[in-house]
């Protein structure tokens, strides 16, 4: 929490800007959110809770603009597609040896 008012000349200050977007762009944004959450393995109802929560500004904007039915259809498509995909690791992870100091101890 800052102790004083934000300084607009501070280069490390977080700055946000609102931009207008079309319904097509909202649809693409909602599709991206749904796909990302489905890739993480979440189901339809769990993903819908993200869209309905005002604290998640992007998904909530899409849900309130496009409506429940449209968002549910997008989420359903994403869950249906990503639930049929699986990740297979074919190579073992790289093993990194611990670095030794001058004394030879780790």
Legacy VTK file of the C-alpha trace (Angstrom):
# vtk DataFile Version 3.0
C-alpha trace
ASCII
DATASET POLYDATA
POINTS 106 float
0.000 0.000 0.000
1.546 3.320 -0.992
2.141 5.882 1.736
1.417 8.823 -0.529
-0.327 9.578 -3.804
1.054 7.844 -6.929
3.706 9.768 -8.815
2.922 9.824 -12.572
6.640 10.289 -13.351
7.624 7.103 -11.486
8.657 4.563 -14.203
7.836 1.587 -11.961
4.248 2.722 -11.287
1.646 0.309 -12.665
-0.556 2.071 -15.179
-3.733 0.744 -16.736
-5.696 2.103 -19.648
-9.220 1.334 -20.730
-9.775 0.659 -24.401
-12.950 0.155 -26.373
-13.438 -3.249 -27.977
-15.960 -4.663 -30.391
-18.188 -7.682 -29.835
-15.887 -9.690 -32.113
-12.899 -8.802 -29.926
-14.880 -9.638 -26.765
-15.750 -13.008 -28.306
-12.070 -13.701 -29.083
-11.052 -12.649 -25.582
-13.671 -14.929 -24.006
-12.552 -17.811 -26.231
-8.943 -17.307 -25.123
-9.899 -17.242 -21.426
-12.027 -20.370 -21.798
-9.325 -22.250 -23.721
-6.608 -21.367 -21.232
-8.661 -22.496 -18.251
-9.770 -25.669 -20.051
-6.125 -26.477 -20.852
-5.446 -26.341 -17.116
-8.026 -29.097 -16.678
-10.954 -27.111 -15.262
-14.505 -28.153 -16.089
-17.367 -26.086 -17.461
-18.921 -25.035 -14.152
-15.577 -24.102 -12.592
-14.694 -21.946 -15.601
-18.134 -20.301 -15.551
-17.498 -19.155 -11.961
-14.506 -17.125 -13.218
-16.640 -15.433 -15.850
-19.333 -14.510 -13.299
-16.996 -12.923 -10.732
-16.562 -9.136 -11.061
-13.083 -9.394 -9.522
-11.912 -11.033 -12.778
-12.399 -7.957 -14.966
-11.725 -9.465 -18.410
-13.854 -12.599 -18.143
-16.603 -10.679 -16.326
-16.702 -8.018 -19.051
-17.070 -10.721 -21.687
-19.789 -12.518 -19.684
-21.787 -9.357 -18.980
-21.499 -8.198 -22.618
-21.998 -11.476 -24.492
-24.404 -13.160 -22.082
-24.579 -16.449 -20.220
-25.574 -18.585 -23.220
-22.752 -17.407 -25.493
-20.096 -17.778 -22.786
-21.406 -21.214 -21.808
-21.203 -22.301 -25.466
-17.601 -21.031 -25.776
-16.600 -22.710 -22.513
-18.317 -25.955 -23.551
-16.391 -26.025 -26.840
-13.087 -25.360 -25.072
-13.667 -28.023 -22.413
-14.822 -30.543 -25.033
-11.718 -29.969 -27.157
-9.086 -29.773 -24.412
-10.482 -32.697 -22.415
-9.574 -34.957 -25.369
-5.965 -33.741 -25.524
-3.151 -35.174 -23.476
0.436 -34.153 -22.941
3.156 -36.758 -23.345
6.742 -36.013 -22.314
9.053 -38.089 -24.489
12.400 -36.869 -23.165
13.521 -36.842 -19.545
13.972 -33.497 -17.864
17.484 -32.093 -17.824
19.362 -33.020 -14.658
21.450 -30.143 -13.330
24.396 -30.895 -11.092
24.720 -28.684 -7.999
27.505 -26.133 -8.230
30.520 -26.651 -6.012
32.248 -23.878 -4.142
36.035 -23.444 -3.995
36.168 -25.625 -0.888
34.548 -28.497 -2.759
31.438 -28.498 -0.552
27.947 -27.957 -1.972
LINES 1 107
106 0 1 2 3 4 5 6 7 8 9 10 11 12 13 14 15 16 17 18 19 20 21 22 23 24 25 26 27 28 29 30 31 32 33 34 35 36 37 38 39 40 41 42 43 44 45 46 47 48 49 50 51 52 53 54 55 56 57 58 59 60 61 62 63 64 65 66 67 68 69 70 71 72 73 74 75 76 77 78 79 80 81 82 83 84 85 86 87 88 89 90 91 92 93 94 95 96 97 98 99 100 101 102 103 104 105
